[in-house]
Amino acid sequence: MRTPLLTAVAVLALTSTAATPPPPLHENLRTLTPPSGSALDAEVDPAGDRLYVSSSDGTTHRLTVYSTATGDPVGEPVALPAPATVMALGASGTVYLGLSTRIAAYDTASGTLTDHRIATDGSVTHLAADPGQGRLYVGNQAAKSVTVYDTATGAPVGEPVVLPFHPAGLAVDTTHHTGYATYVGGAVENGSVVYRNVLNTVDGTTGRLTGTVSLGSTALGSMGVTVDPVGRTGYVANLAAGTVSVVDLREQKVTGTLTVDGNPKALAYDPGTSTLYAARTGASSVAVVDPAKGEVTETITTGERPAALALDPEEHTLYTVAGGAVTQTARKAPPEPTPEPTPTTTQEPTGPTPEPTTTEPTTPAPTDTPPTPTATATATTEPTPTDTAPGPDSTTTPPPPPPTDTPTPTGADTGTSTTENTGPNTHANTGTSTNTTGSTGGLAATGSRILPVSLAAASLAALGGAALVLSRSRRRGAAAPEEDDGAP
């Protein structure tokens, strides 16, 4: 009964292990707080191991540089002429800063700031850079447009792409040199207000609008956007609906919807780990989404109302602007999978398990009938009588006496019995035998052997009787001539 119990315990242990949720893969390393004011936006430079954070307290505006390895400030904060609400990292280590009505450029190598690097008409609300192509995408809220600029000259590429409503999100696919901008707006149709959520595609080479994808008609949709350049997939956050739309950028159509509660807004995608991050403005956290599974797998706690995300794809580190500070979150290497134990088939006994018992030797009750020898597969060595009778001077040991009327006890011999053949018809038993009642079939266990004790005893008795009869016959045969001589 022990084996089934152990098997049940093992199955229960495996089931409990399988039900245990996996450990979190993300760890908050530190919170970076600007020396004054609140953080507005952040941009990371993986090649330089630097993080750039813009901040403002209403009167003083700064750009602070941090080491991504230690979190310590590098140098003194840079004074800005206006608050930098958005930033983008361009080519040659240049950080572009949206200063409301203009774009400034900060040279990370020299530490110099150039104001009015790119002049715009209206207000800059979104920036996205493509360093490989030397392009900067600018979302203009007042002009309701997206314009592509050549970062080498600062001149626009083509005409601005004018939208029905101001851009709500902006991202760029640096592999295919394409920008994506969203907008959401309402219009009165047939007496009712209808909202339009659209994803727009802008060619980086020409600056032209090349496609639009309708994303539904919910209010406050189509906010943040990010791109998976490998799978050519776009992700668009729908703030009020609590969802993220999945868009096939090749086919220009919606292929799915991910549920992300907490009012998702800003998005970031890590192609190295196939992980989507969604800043939840209503939950003070970032949702970690597995697009393949279509579910939120983890939650990263941040400050209040996270509004912007910056991702280091080389170190798989996320920077979240929330609560006036920046939370640095690192993705840990997933643990090595624990090999599952291979189930072992255990043969259960078909009968009751014998329990060892100690039996005191008892004197067997006499019986009138000798026991019948039990056949056994164990070979027993028995001496074979010879045809030559021993002479008068023979020193051969006489055969054992014939069986007496004392009955042979029924039982098993647990002692050790040794048979030695010293000559024809000669037997010497040098062992001792202890009878124990209660055995079956006249067999006794001695160590690892089974001895046919009853059969051996019966065989010796029968053999002794036969030898005595043969001896008497031979003596009568020797005395026969004398009787013949006296015959008439």
Secondary structure in CASP SS format (residue, H / E / C, confidence):
PFRMAT SS
TARGET T0000
AUTHOR 0000-0000-0000
METHOD secondary structure of the structure
MODEL  1
M C 1.00
R H 1.00
T H 1.00
P H 1.00
L H 1.00
L H 1.00
T H 1.00
A H 1.00
V H 1.00
A H 1.00
V H 1.00
L H 1.00
A H 1.00
L H 1.00
T H 1.00
S H 1.00
T H 1.00
A H 1.00
A H 1.00
T C 1.00
P C 1.00
P C 1.00
P C 1.00
P C 1.00
L C 1.00
H E 1.00
E E 1.00
N E 1.00
L E 1.00
R E 1.00
T E 1.00
L E 1.00
T C 1.00
P C 1.00
P C 1.00
S C 1.00
G C 1.00
S E 1.00
A E 1.00
L E 1.00
D E 1.00
A E 1.00
E E 1.00
V E 1.00
D E 1.00
P C 1.00
A C 1.00
G C 1.00
D C 1.00
R E 1.00
L E 1.00
Y E 1.00
V E 1.00
S E 1.00
S E 1.00
S E 1.00
D C 1.00
G C 1.00
T C 1.00
T C 1.00
H E 1.00
R E 1.00
L E 1.00
T E 1.00
V E 1.00
Y E 1.00
S E 1.00
T C 1.00
A C 1.00
T C 1.00
G C 1.00
D C 1.00
P E 1.00
V C 1.00
G C 1.00
E C 1.00
P C 1.00
V E 1.00
A E 1.00
L C 1.00
P C 1.00
A C 1.00
P C 1.00
A C 1.00
T C 1.00
V E 1.00
M E 1.00
A E 1.00
L E 1.00
G C 1.00
A H 1.00
S H 1.00
G H 1.00
T E 1.00
V E 1.00
Y E 1.00
L E 1.00
G E 1.00
L C 1.00
S C 1.00
T C 1.00
R E 1.00
I E 1.00
A E 1.00
A E 1.00
Y E 1.00
D E 1.00
T C 1.00
A C 1.00
S C 1.00
G C 1.00
T E 1.00
L E 1.00
T E 1.00
D E 1.00
H E 1.00
R E 1.00
I E 1.00
A E 1.00
T C 1.00
D C 1.00
G C 1.00
S C 1.00
V E 1.00
T E 1.00
H E 1.00
L E 1.00
A E 1.00
A E 1.00
D E 1.00
P C 1.00
G C 1.00
Q C 1.00
G C 1.00
R E 1.00
L E 1.00
Y E 1.00
V E 1.00
G E 1.00
N E 1.00
Q C 1.00
A C 1.00
A C 1.00
K C 1.00
S E 1.00
V E 1.00
T E 1.00
V E 1.00
Y E 1.00
D E 1.00
T C 1.00
A C 1.00
T C 1.00
G C 1.00
A C 1.00
P E 1.00
V C 1.00
G C 1.00
E C 1.00
P C 1.00
V E 1.00
V E 1.00
L C 1.00
P C 1.00
F C 1.00
H C 1.00
P C 1.00
A C 1.00
G E 1.00
L E 1.00
A E 1.00
V E 1.00
D E 1.00
T C 1.00
T C 1.00
H C 1.00
H C 1.00
T E 1.00
G E 1.00
Y E 1.00
A E 1.00
T E 1.00
Y E 1.00
V E 1.00
G E 1.00
G E 1.00
A E 1.00
V E 1.00
E E 1.00
N C 1.00
G C 1.00
S E 1.00
V E 1.00
V E 1.00
Y E 1.00
R E 1.00
N E 1.00
V E 1.00
L E 1.00
N E 1.00
T E 1.00
V E 1.00
D E 1.00
G C 1.00
T C 1.00
T C 1.00
G C 1.00
R C 1.00
L E 1.00
T E 1.00
G E 1.00
T E 1.00
V E 1.00
S E 1.00
L C 1.00
G C 1.00
S C 1.00
T C 1.00
A C 1.00
L C 1.00
G C 1.00
S C 1.00
M C 1.00
G C 1.00
V E 1.00
T E 1.00
V E 1.00
D E 1.00
P C 1.00
V C 1.00
G C 1.00
R C 1.00
T E 1.00
G E 1.00
Y E 1.00
V E 1.00
A E 1.00
N E 1.00
L C 1.00
A C 1.00
A C 1.00
G C 1.00
T E 1.00
V E 1.00
S E 1.00
V E 1.00
V E 1.00
D E 1.00
L C 1.00
R C 1.00
E C 1.00
Q C 1.00
K E 1.00
V E 1.00
T E 1.00
G E 1.00
T E 1.00
L E 1.00
T E 1.00
V C 1.00
D C 1.00
G C 1.00
N C 1.00
P E 1.00
K E 1.00
A E 1.00
L E 1.00
A E 1.00
Y E 1.00
D E 1.00
P C 1.00
G C 1.00
T C 1.00
S C 1.00
T E 1.00
L E 1.00
Y E 1.00
A E 1.00
A E 1.00
R E 1.00
T C 1.00
G C 1.00
A C 1.00
S C 1.00
S E 1.00
V E 1.00
A E 1.00
V E 1.00
V E 1.00
D E 1.00
P C 1.00
A C 1.00
K C 1.00
G C 1.00
E E 1.00
V E 1.00
T E 1.00
E E 1.00
T E 1.00
I E 1.00
T E 1.00
T C 1.00
G C 1.00
E C 1.00
R C 1.00
P C 1.00
A C 1.00
A E 1.00
L E 1.00
A E 1.00
L E 1.00
D E 1.00
P C 1.00
E C 1.00
E C 1.00
H C 1.00
T E 1.00
L E 1.00
Y E 1.00
T E 1.00
V E 1.00
A E 1.00
G C 1.00
G C 1.00
A E 1.00
V E 1.00
T E 1.00
Q E 1.00
T E 1.00
A E 1.00
R E 1.00
K C 1.00
A C 1.00
P C 1.00
P C 1.00
E C 1.00
P C 1.00
T C 1.00
P C 1.00
E C 1.00
P C 1.00
T C 1.00
P C 1.00
T C 1.00
T C 1.00
T C 1.00
Q C 1.00
E C 1.00
P C 1.00
T C 1.00
G C 1.00
P C 1.00
T C 1.00
P C 1.00
E C 1.00
P C 1.00
T C 1.00
T C 1.00
T C 1.00
E C 1.00
P C 1.00
T C 1.00
T C 1.00
P C 1.00
A C 1.00
P C 1.00
T C 1.00
D C 1.00
T C 1.00
P C 1.00
P C 1.00
T C 1.00
P C 1.00
T C 1.00
A C 1.00
T C 1.00
A C 1.00
T C 1.00
A C 1.00
T C 1.00
T C 1.00
E C 1.00
P C 1.00
T C 1.00
P C 1.00
T C 1.00
D C 1.00
T C 1.00
A C 1.00
P C 1.00
G C 1.00
P C 1.00
D C 1.00
S C 1.00
T C 1.00
T C 1.00
T C 1.00
P C 1.00
P C 1.00
P C 1.00
P C 1.00
P C 1.00
P C 1.00
T C 1.00
D C 1.00
T C 1.00
P C 1.00
T C 1.00
P C 1.00
T C 1.00
G C 1.00
A E 1.00
D E 1.00
T C 1.00
G C 1.00
T E 1.00
S C 1.00
T C 1.00
T E 1.00
E E 1.00
N C 1.00
T C 1.00
G C 1.00
P C 1.00
N C 1.00
T C 1.00
H C 1.00
A E 1.00
N E 1.00
T C 1.00
G C 1.00
T E 1.00
S C 1.00
T C 1.00
N E 1.00
T E 1.00
T C 1.00
G C 1.00
S C 1.00
T C 1.00
G C 1.00
G C 1.00
L C 1.00
A E 1.00
A E 1.00
T E 1.00
G C 1.00
S C 1.00
R E 1.00
I E 1.00
L E 1.00
P C 1.00
V H 1.00
S H 1.00
L H 1.00
A H 1.00
A H 1.00
A H 1.00
S H 1.00
L H 1.00
A H 1.00
A H 1.00
L H 1.00
G H 1.00
G H 1.00
A H 1.00
A H 1.00
L H 1.00
V H 1.00
L H 1.00
S H 1.00
R H 1.00
S H 1.00
R H 1.00
R H 1.00
R H 1.00
G H 1.00
A H 1.00
A H 1.00
A H 1.00
P H 1.00
E H 1.00
E H 1.00
D H 1.00
D H 1.00
G C 1.00
A C 1.00
P C 1.00
END
